[in-house]
Amino acid sequence: MKTITLDEVAYERLKAWKRGRGESFSSVIKRVLPEPGTLGAILGFTEIHQTQALAGNRVMEEAVEARSAVKGDPWT
């Protein structure tokens, strides 16, 4: 066990992820956050949370495409 400190905003965000009174904050963190450094964990996270449907994806994709057009193809 470890004790951590959260400000009110962080606490409320974490609390919002709880699926019920019986779920601990440790369970929420393990369920929501992927293990660091593994591609499989990131893929699992995106599949579980359906991140492809997030509103910000289009903005990010447009930014990447715009940068790619300016930068050119690094493989040629």
C-alpha positions as CSV (number, residue, x, y, z in Angstrom):
1,M,0.0,0.0,0.0
2,K,1.1,3.5,-0.8
3,T,-0.5,6.8,0.1
4,I,-0.8,9.4,-2.6
5,T,-2.1,13.0,-2.6
6,L,-4.5,14.3,-5.3
7,D,-5.9,17.8,-5.7
8,E,-9.7,18.1,-5.8
9,V,-9.9,18.1,-9.6
10,A,-7.7,15.0,-10.0
11,Y,-9.7,13.2,-7.2
12,E,-13.1,14.0,-8.9
13,R,-11.8,12.8,-12.3
14,L,-10.6,9.5,-10.8
15,K,-13.8,9.1,-8.8
16,A,-15.8,9.6,-12.0
17,W,-14.2,6.4,-13.5
18,K,-15.4,4.2,-10.6
19,R,-18.1,1.7,-11.7
20,G,-19.7,1.5,-8.3
21,R,-19.2,1.9,-4.6
22,G,-17.4,-1.4,-4.3
23,E,-14.6,-0.6,-6.8
24,S,-11.4,0.7,-5.3
25,F,-9.3,3.5,-6.8
26,S,-6.5,0.9,-7.3
27,S,-8.9,-1.2,-9.5
28,V,-9.9,1.9,-11.5
29,I,-6.3,2.8,-12.2
30,K,-5.4,-0.7,-13.2
31,R,-8.5,-0.9,-15.5
32,V,-8.1,2.5,-17.1
33,L,-4.3,3.0,-17.4
34,P,-2.3,0.8,-19.7
35,E,1.0,-0.8,-18.5
36,P,3.8,1.5,-19.6
37,G,6.0,0.6,-22.5
38,T,4.1,-2.2,-24.2
39,L,2.4,-1.9,-27.6
40,G,0.0,-4.6,-26.6
41,A,-1.2,-2.5,-23.6
42,I,-1.8,0.5,-25.8
43,L,-3.7,-1.6,-28.3
44,G,-5.8,-3.1,-25.5
45,F,-6.5,0.3,-24.1
46,T,-7.7,1.7,-27.4
47,E,-9.9,-1.3,-28.0
48,I,-11.5,-1.3,-24.5
49,H,-12.1,2.5,-24.5
50,Q,-12.9,2.8,-28.2
51,T,-10.6,5.7,-28.6
52,Q,-11.2,5.7,-32.3
53,A,-14.5,7.4,-31.6
54,L,-13.1,10.3,-29.6
55,A,-13.9,13.8,-30.9
56,G,-10.3,15.0,-30.8
57,N,-9.0,12.3,-33.2
58,R,-10.0,14.2,-36.3
59,V,-8.1,17.3,-35.2
60,M,-5.0,15.2,-34.4
61,E,-5.2,13.4,-37.7
62,E,-5.5,16.7,-39.6
63,A,-2.4,18.0,-37.8
64,V,-0.4,14.9,-38.6
65,E,-1.5,15.0,-42.2
66,A,-0.7,18.7,-42.5
67,R,2.8,18.2,-41.0
68,S,3.4,15.2,-43.2
69,A,2.6,17.2,-46.4
70,V,5.1,19.9,-45.4
71,K,7.8,17.5,-44.2
72,G,7.8,15.2,-47.2
73,D,8.4,11.5,-47.4
74,P,11.4,10.5,-45.4
75,W,11.8,7.2,-47.3
76,T,12.5,8.8,-50.7
